[in-house]
Amino acid sequence: MATEAAKAIEAILMVAEQPVEPQLLAQLLEMKLDDVQAMLAELMASYEVEDRGFILTRVAGGYRFQSHPDLAPYVERFVLEGQTARLSAAALETLAIIAYKQPISRGQVAQIRGVNVDGVVRTLEQRGYIAEVGRDPGPGTPSLFGTTDAFLEKLGINALEDLPPLAAFVPSSDIVEQLEHGLRAEIDADLAAELARDAEAAGAAALADEDAATGGPAVADVVEDAVADEPAAEDATTTAADLDVASHAPEGAPDDDGDPDAHA
């Protein structure tokens, strides 16, 4: 037969709207904390042995009654009957990011999701699932958000450490490689050759357009022709200079070999 203290714990938990901390139960029952925690453990074990439709569980640092997980389909059918106020996919995604990355700002969440999240964050605040937990010391000191005890209650977990690890939702390297291989485009050899010809033709057309725009050959061709003509121009200048010197030389002057008769 249950003791009066055990029945008192059951009565308190039955009317409580939020999980009740064991320290508060110990204060109300005027008992030691260790004794209260031992009594709570006994109640939890007795409900499991009796295979009841509810259980006593520790959630968000306190204790509460909740329906047995095996009966979730029936409870879900009852709770969701006629209800339409569900969180959208965007809100669930934002809530998951905040839960795993907290404390985090609106801007950081927006960078991860790639869209503006102001409206979604306001909705989550109104539902009581997230709250401002601090300020970022960076430029503008934006608000930092984290999850609340209501979030833990909805998930039925005692602490954030009880969240499922992200590794369980990340595909393995083999699956990623298969996905990349399936998305990789395979081009036929004939198609590749045709694409190469089209690219070559496009390059030739671009050169032709450049010639037409400048009114003549490309600049590189003009420079090349000018460089090729430089030696000939230099030779012509040198020859003219030599002829001019020869025409003004005095009669009988020696040439480069020292022969005065070379100019006769």
C-alpha positions as YAML, in Angstrom:
chain: A
units: angstrom
residues:
- id: 1
  name: MET
  ca: [0.00, 0.00, 0.00]
- id: 2
  name: ALA
  ca: [1.31, 3.44, -0.94]
- id: 3
  name: THR
  ca: [2.43, 5.71, 1.85]
- id: 4
  name: GLU
  ca: [0.89, 9.11, 2.46]
- id: 5
  name: ALA
  ca: [4.03, 10.80, 1.11]
- id: 6
  name: ALA
  ca: [3.86, 8.78, -2.11]
- id: 7
  name: LYS
  ca: [0.18, 9.63, -2.56]
- id: 8
  name: ALA
  ca: [0.97, 13.30, -1.91]
- id: 9
  name: ILE
  ca: [3.60, 13.25, -4.64]
- id: 10
  name: GLU
  ca: [1.10, 11.71, -7.06]
- id: 11
  name: ALA
  ca: [-1.52, 14.34, -6.22]
- id: 12
  name: ILE
  ca: [0.91, 17.23, -6.68]
- id: 13
  name: LEU
  ca: [2.21, 15.94, -9.98]
- id: 14
  name: MET
  ca: [-1.34, 15.30, -11.18]
- id: 15
  name: VAL
  ca: [-2.38, 18.96, -10.86]
- id: 16
  name: ALA
  ca: [0.94, 20.55, -11.79]
- id: 17
  name: GLU
  ca: [1.04, 22.32, -15.14]
- id: 18
  name: GLN
  ca: [4.84, 22.08, -15.37]
- id: 19
  name: PRO
  ca: [7.39, 19.50, -14.22]
- id: 20
  name: VAL
  ca: [7.95, 19.74, -10.47]
- id: 21
  name: GLU
  ca: [11.51, 19.83, -9.20]
- id: 22
  name: PRO
  ca: [12.41, 17.32, -6.48]
- id: 23
  name: GLN
  ca: [13.69, 20.16, -4.26]
- id: 24
  name: LEU
  ca: [10.18, 21.66, -4.24]
- id: 25
  name: LEU
  ca: [8.61, 18.29, -3.40]
- id: 26
  name: ALA
  ca: [11.04, 17.84, -0.54]
- id: 27
  name: GLN
  ca: [10.12, 21.29, 0.78]
- id: 28
  name: LEU
  ca: [6.36, 20.62, 0.51]
- id: 29
  name: LEU
  ca: [6.62, 17.18, 2.16]
- id: 30
  name: GLU
  ca: [9.18, 18.34, 4.72]
- id: 31
  name: MET
  ca: [11.43, 15.46, 3.79]
- id: 32
  name: LYS
  ca: [15.08, 15.07, 2.84]
- id: 33
  name: LEU
  ca: [15.87, 15.45, -0.83]
- id: 34
  name: ASP
  ca: [17.45, 11.99, -1.03]
- id: 35
  name: ASP
  ca: [14.34, 10.38, 0.47]
- id: 36
  name: VAL
  ca: [12.09, 12.17, -2.02]
- id: 37
  name: GLN
  ca: [14.24, 11.14, -4.95]
- id: 38
  name: ALA
  ca: [14.24, 7.52, -3.74]
- id: 39
  name: MET
  ca: [10.44, 7.62, -3.48]
- id: 40
  name: LEU
  ca: [10.16, 9.04, -7.01]
- id: 41
  name: ALA
  ca: [12.36, 6.23, -8.32]
- id: 42
  name: GLU
  ca: [10.12, 3.65, -6.64]
- id: 43
  name: LEU
  ca: [7.01, 5.20, -8.19]
- id: 44
  name: MET
  ca: [8.62, 5.21, -11.63]
- id: 45
  name: ALA
  ca: [9.53, 1.53, -11.32]
- id: 46
  name: SER
  ca: [6.09, 0.53, -10.00]
- id: 47
  name: TYR
  ca: [4.30, 2.12, -12.97]
- id: 48
  name: GLU
  ca: [6.55, 0.28, -15.38]
- id: 49
  name: VAL
  ca: [5.96, -3.05, -13.64]
- id: 50
  name: GLU
  ca: [2.20, -2.53, -13.62]
- id: 51
  name: ASP
  ca: [2.32, -1.68, -17.34]
- id: 52
  name: ARG
  ca: [0.10, 1.36, -16.94]
- id: 53
  name: GLY
  ca: [-1.00, 3.73, -19.69]
- id: 54
  name: PHE
  ca: [1.08, 6.53, -18.16]
- id: 55
  name: ILE
  ca: [4.57, 6.85, -16.74]
- id: 56
  name: LEU
  ca: [6.42, 9.09, -14.31]
- id: 57
  name: THR
  ca: [9.39, 10.66, -16.02]
- id: 58
  name: ARG
  ca: [11.98, 13.34, -15.41]
- id: 59
  name: VAL
  ca: [11.66, 16.26, -17.82]
- id: 60
  name: ALA
  ca: [13.35, 19.68, -17.86]
- id: 61
  name: GLY
  ca: [14.84, 19.15, -14.41]
- id: 62
  name: GLY
  ca: [11.57, 18.08, -12.79]
- id: 63
  name: TYR
  ca: [9.09, 15.21, -12.66]
- id: 64
  name: ARG
  ca: [5.70, 14.84, -14.34]
- id: 65
  name: PHE
  ca: [3.16, 12.27, -15.49]
- id: 66
  name: GLN
  ca: [2.88, 11.64, -19.19]
- id: 67
  name: SER
  ca: [1.30, 9.07, -21.47]
- id: 68
  name: HIS
  ca: [3.18, 5.87, -22.24]
- id: 69
  name: PRO
  ca: [5.22, 6.12, -25.47]
- id: 70
  name: ASP
  ca: [3.64, 2.92, -26.80]
- id: 71
  name: LEU
  ca: [0.23, 4.61, -26.75]
- id: 72
  name: ALA
  ca: [1.34, 7.68, -28.71]
- id: 73
  name: PRO
  ca: [-0.84, 6.92, -31.80]
- id: 74
  name: TYR
  ca: [-4.03, 7.06, -29.72]
- id: 75
  name: VAL
  ca: [-2.99, 10.22, -27.89]
- id: 76
  name: GLU
  ca: [-1.93, 11.88, -31.12]
- id: 77
  name: ARG
  ca: [-5.27, 11.08, -32.71]
- id: 78
  name: PHE
  ca: [-7.07, 12.63, -29.73]
- id: 79
  name: VAL
  ca: [-4.88, 15.74, -29.47]
- id: 80
  name: LEU
  ca: [-4.78, 16.55, -33.18]
- id: 81
  name: GLU
  ca: [-8.49, 16.04, -33.78]
- id: 82
  name: GLY
  ca: [-9.69, 19.36, -35.23]
- id: 83
  name: GLN
  ca: [-6.38, 21.07, -34.51]
- id: 84
  name: THR
  ca: [-4.71, 23.07, -37.28]
- id: 85
  name: ALA
  ca: [-2.14, 25.18, -35.38]
- id: 86
  name: ARG
  ca: [0.94, 23.17, -36.25]
- id: 87
  name: LEU
  ca: [4.42, 24.49, -36.74]
- id: 88
  name: SER
  ca: [5.38, 24.91, -40.37]
- id: 89
  name: ALA
  ca: [8.37, 23.16, -41.91]
- id: 90
  name: ALA
  ca: [10.27, 26.46, -41.84]
- id: 91
  name: ALA
  ca: [9.54, 26.88, -38.12]
- id: 92
  name: LEU
  ca: [10.63, 23.33, -37.33]
- id: 93
  name: GLU
  ca: [13.84, 23.79, -39.30]
- id: 94
  name: THR
  ca: [14.60, 27.06, -37.52]
- id: 95
  name: LEU
  ca: [13.82, 25.52, -34.13]
- id: 96
  name: ALA
  ca: [16.17, 22.62, -34.85]
- id: 97
  name: ILE
  ca: [18.99, 25.01, -35.80]
- id: 98
  name: ILE
  ca: [18.53, 27.01, -32.60]
- id: 99
  name: ALA
  ca: [18.36, 23.86, -30.49]
- id: 100
  name: TYR
  ca: [21.66, 22.47, -31.80]
- id: 101
  name: LYS
  ca: [23.56, 25.76, -32.30]
- id: 102
  name: GLN
  ca: [22.39, 27.86, -29.34]
- id: 103
  name: PRO
  ca: [23.09, 30.54, -28.38]
- id: 104
  name: ILE
  ca: [22.63, 31.89, -31.91]
- id: 105
  name: SER
  ca: [21.44, 35.14, -33.49]
- id: 106
  name: ARG
  ca: [18.78, 35.73, -36.15]
- id: 107
  name: GLY
  ca: [21.46, 36.60, -38.68]
- id: 108
  name: GLN
  ca: [23.35, 33.36, -38.09]
- id: 109
  name: VAL
  ca: [20.16, 31.32, -38.48]
- id: 110
  name: ALA
  ca: [19.38, 33.22, -41.69]
- id: 111
  name: GLN
  ca: [22.85, 32.43, -43.06]
- id: 112
  name: ILE
  ca: [22.33, 28.72, -42.41]
- id: 113
  name: ARG
  ca: [18.84, 28.62, -43.91]
- id: 114
  name: GLY
  ca: [19.51, 31.12, -46.70]
- id: 115
  name: VAL
  ca: [16.28, 33.06, -46.07]
- id: 116
  name: ASN
  ca: [14.96, 35.73, -43.71]
- id: 117
  name: VAL
  ca: [13.82, 34.19, -40.41]
- id: 118
  name: ASP
  ca: [12.42, 37.19, -38.50]
- id: 119
  name: GLY
  ca: [8.79, 36.04, -38.79]
- id: 120
  name: VAL
  ca: [9.60, 32.44, -37.85]
- id: 121
  name: VAL
  ca: [11.63, 33.52, -34.82]
- id: 122
  name: ARG
  ca: [8.73, 35.69, -33.61]
- id: 123
  name: THR
  ca: [6.36, 32.72, -33.95]
- id: 124
  name: LEU
  ca: [8.67, 30.47, -31.94]
- id: 125
  name: GLU
  ca: [8.98, 33.16, -29.26]
- id: 126
  name: GLN
  ca: [5.20, 33.49, -29.04]
- id: 127
  name: ARG
  ca: [4.85, 29.72, -28.68]
- id: 128
  name: GLY
  ca: [7.38, 29.83, -25.83]
- id: 129
  name: TYR
  ca: [9.84, 27.42, -27.45]
- id: 130
  name: ILE
  ca: [12.73, 29.91, -27.66]
- id: 131
  name: ALA
  ca: [13.74, 33.02, -25.72]
- id: 132
  name: GLU
  ca: [16.48, 35.64, -25.73]
- id: 133
  name: VAL
  ca: [19.39, 34.36, -23.65]
- id: 134
  name: GLY
  ca: [22.00, 37.08, -24.21]
- id: 135
  name: ARG
  ca: [23.66, 39.54, -26.55]
- id: 136
  name: ASP
  ca: [26.41, 39.00, -29.10]
- id: 137
  name: PRO
  ca: [29.38, 41.29, -28.30]
- id: 138
  name: GLY
  ca: [29.95, 41.85, -32.02]
- id: 139
  name: PRO
  ca: [28.80, 44.81, -34.13]
- id: 140
  name: GLY
  ca: [25.23, 45.82, -33.32]
- id: 141
  name: THR
  ca: [25.10, 43.44, -30.32]
- id: 142
  name: PRO
  ca: [22.33, 41.27, -31.83]
- id: 143
  name: SER
  ca: [20.11, 39.16, -29.60]
- id: 144
  name: LEU
  ca: [21.10, 35.54, -29.01]
- id: 145
  name: PHE
  ca: [18.37, 32.91, -28.75]
- id: 146
  name: GLY
  ca: [18.13, 29.55, -27.05]
- id: 147
  name: THR
  ca: [15.46, 26.97, -26.27]
- id: 148
  name: THR
  ca: [13.26, 27.04, -23.17]
- id: 149
  name: ASP
  ca: [11.99, 24.47, -20.70]
- id: 150
  name: ALA
  ca: [8.76, 24.36, -22.73]
- id: 151
  name: PHE
  ca: [10.81, 23.03, -25.63]
- id: 152
  name: LEU
  ca: [12.22, 20.28, -23.43]
- id: 153
  name: GLU
  ca: [8.73, 19.46, -22.19]
- id: 154
  name: LYS
  ca: [7.34, 19.15, -25.70]
- id: 155
  name: LEU
  ca: [10.14, 16.78, -26.67]
- id: 156
  name: GLY
  ca: [9.91, 14.88, -23.39]
- id: 157
  name: ILE
  ca: [13.60, 15.19, -22.56]
- id: 158
  name: ASN
  ca: [15.35, 16.32, -19.40]
- id: 159
  name: ALA
  ca: [18.23, 18.31, -20.91]
- id: 160
  name: LEU
  ca: [19.66, 19.37, -24.26]
- id: 161
  name: GLU
  ca: [22.23, 16.60, -23.94]
- id: 162
  name: ASP
  ca: [19.37, 14.16, -24.50]
- id: 163
  name: LEU
  ca: [18.78, 15.46, -28.04]
- id: 164
  name: PRO
  ca: [19.58, 12.83, -30.67]
- id: 165
  name: PRO
  ca: [23.09, 13.28, -32.14]
- id: 166
  name: LEU
  ca: [23.25, 14.88, -35.57]
- id: 167
  name: ALA
  ca: [25.49, 12.10, -36.81]
- id: 168
  name: ALA
  ca: [22.46, 9.81, -36.89]
- id: 169
  name: PHE
  ca: [20.90, 12.03, -39.57]
- id: 170
  name: VAL
  ca: [24.01, 12.61, -41.72]
- id: 171
  name: PRO
  ca: [24.43, 10.14, -44.63]
- id: 172
  name: SER
  ca: [27.61, 8.09, -44.76]
- id: 173
  name: SER
  ca: [30.44, 8.81, -47.20]
- id: 174
  name: ASP
  ca: [29.37, 5.87, -49.39]
- id: 175
  name: ILE
  ca: [25.85, 7.26, -49.77]
- id: 176
  name: VAL
  ca: [27.18, 10.73, -50.54]
- id: 177
  name: GLU
  ca: [29.48, 9.28, -53.22]
- id: 178
  name: GLN
  ca: [26.58, 7.39, -54.79]
- id: 179
  name: LEU
  ca: [24.47, 10.54, -54.84]
- id: 180
  name: GLU
  ca: [27.27, 12.53, -56.48]
- id: 181
  name: HIS
  ca: [27.76, 9.79, -59.06]
- id: 182
  name: GLY
  ca: [24.05, 9.77, -59.84]
- id: 183
  name: LEU
  ca: [23.97, 13.53, -60.27]
- id: 184
  name: ARG
  ca: [27.13, 13.65, -62.38]
- id: 185
  name: ALA
  ca: [26.25, 14.22, -66.07]
- id: 186
  name: GLU
  ca: [27.67, 11.71, -68.56]
- id: 187
  name: ILE
  ca: [28.31, 13.25, -72.02]
- id: 188
  name: ASP
  ca: [28.46, 11.09, -75.14]
- id: 189
  name: ALA
  ca: [31.73, 11.16, -77.13]
- id: 190
  name: ASP
  ca: [30.01, 12.43, -80.30]
- id: 191
  name: LEU
  ca: [28.26, 15.14, -78.31]
- id: 192
  name: ALA
  ca: [31.57, 16.20, -76.73]
- id: 193
  name: ALA
  ca: [33.19, 16.47, -80.18]
- id: 194
  name: GLU
  ca: [30.28, 18.54, -81.44]
- id: 195
  name: LEU
  ca: [30.55, 20.87, -78.46]
- id: 196
  name: ALA
  ca: [34.28, 21.30, -79.13]
- id: 197
  name: ARG
  ca: [33.60, 22.22, -82.77]
- id: 198
  name: ASP
  ca: [30.97, 24.72, -81.72]
- id: 199
  name: ALA
  ca: [33.40, 26.32, -79.28]
- id: 200
  name: GLU
  ca: [36.09, 26.58, -81.97]
- id: 201
  name: ALA
  ca: [33.64, 28.14, -84.41]
- id: 202
  name: ALA
  ca: [32.54, 30.62, -81.75]
- id: 203
  name: GLY
  ca: [36.17, 31.62, -81.15]
- id: 204
  name: ALA
  ca: [36.76, 32.20, -84.86]
- id: 205
  name: ALA
  ca: [33.61, 34.30, -85.11]
- id: 206
  name: ALA
  ca: [34.75, 36.41, -82.15]
- id: 207
  name: LEU
  ca: [38.07, 37.14, -83.91]
- id: 208
  name: ALA
  ca: [36.24, 38.10, -87.08]
- id: 209
  name: ASP
  ca: [34.02, 40.47, -85.14]
- id: 210
  name: GLU
  ca: [37.10, 42.06, -83.56]
- id: 211
  name: ASP
  ca: [38.66, 42.66, -87.01]
- id: 212
  name: ALA
  ca: [35.44, 44.19, -88.26]
- id: 213
  name: ALA
  ca: [35.17, 46.48, -85.25]
- id: 214
  name: THR
  ca: [38.73, 47.83, -85.65]
- id: 215
  name: GLY
  ca: [38.43, 48.23, -89.44]
- id: 216
  name: GLY
  ca: [41.37, 45.97, -90.28]
- id: 217
  name: PRO
  ca: [43.54, 43.15, -88.97]
- id: 218
  name: ALA
  ca: [43.99, 42.60, -85.32]
- id: 219
  name: VAL
  ca: [46.39, 44.83, -83.39]
- id: 220
  name: ALA
  ca: [48.79, 41.97, -82.84]
- id: 221
  name: ASP
  ca: [49.16, 41.44, -86.60]
- id: 222
  name: VAL
  ca: [49.92, 45.15, -87.14]
- id: 223
  name: VAL
  ca: [52.59, 45.16, -84.45]
- id: 224
  name: GLU
  ca: [54.14, 41.99, -85.86]
- id: 225
  name: ASP
  ca: [54.35, 43.55, -89.38]
- id: 226
  name: ALA
  ca: [55.92, 46.72, -87.99]
- id: 227
  name: VAL
  ca: [58.58, 44.78, -86.10]
- id: 228
  name: ALA
  ca: [59.35, 42.71, -89.19]
- id: 229
  name: ASP
  ca: [59.92, 45.92, -91.25]
- id: 230
  name: GLU
  ca: [62.31, 47.57, -88.76]
- id: 231
  name: PRO
  ca: [65.56, 45.91, -89.94]
- id: 232
  name: ALA
  ca: [64.91, 46.93, -93.55]
- id: 233
  name: ALA
  ca: [64.28, 50.55, -92.56]
- id: 234
  name: GLU
  ca: [67.44, 50.60, -90.48]
- id: 235
  name: ASP
  ca: [69.50, 49.27, -93.41]
- id: 236
  name: ALA
  ca: [68.05, 51.90, -95.72]
- id: 237
  name: THR
  ca: [68.93, 54.71, -93.31]
- id: 238
  name: THR
  ca: [72.46, 53.42, -92.86]
- id: 239
  name: THR
  ca: [73.03, 53.20, -96.61]
- id: 240
  name: ALA
  ca: [71.86, 56.76, -97.15]
- id: 241
  name: ALA
  ca: [74.21, 58.02, -94.43]
- id: 242
  name: ASP
  ca: [77.14, 56.19, -95.96]
- id: 243
  name: LEU
  ca: [76.43, 57.72, -99.37]
- id: 244
  name: ASP
  ca: [76.21, 61.17, -97.85]
- id: 245
  name: VAL
  ca: [79.58, 60.77, -96.11]
- id: 246
  name: ALA
  ca: [81.18, 59.45, -99.30]
- id: 247
  name: SER
  ca: [79.94, 62.40, -101.34]
- id: 248
  name: HIS
  ca: [81.55, 64.92, -98.94]
- id: 249
  name: ALA
  ca: [84.89, 63.13, -98.50]
- id: 250
  name: PRO
  ca: [87.97, 65.08, -99.85]
- id: 251
  name: GLU
  ca: [89.63, 63.78, -102.91]
- id: 252
  name: GLY
  ca: [92.51, 61.48, -102.17]
- id: 253
  name: ALA
  ca: [91.35, 60.84, -98.59]
- id: 254
  name: PRO
  ca: [92.13, 57.33, -97.42]
- id: 255
  name: ASP
  ca: [89.31, 54.86, -97.06]
- id: 256
  name: ASP
  ca: [88.84, 52.46, -94.21]
- id: 257
  name: ASP
  ca: [91.73, 50.35, -95.58]
- id: 258
  name: GLY
  ca: [94.09, 53.35, -95.83]
- id: 259
  name: ASP
  ca: [94.18, 53.36, -99.67]
- id: 260
  name: PRO
  ca: [93.84, 56.91, -101.03]
- id: 261
  name: ASP
  ca: [93.00, 55.66, -104.50]
- id: 262
  name: ALA
  ca: [89.98, 53.67, -103.40]
- id: 263
  name: HIS
  ca: [87.63, 56.64, -104.10]
- id: 264
  name: ALA
  ca: [89.14, 57.56, -107.44]
...
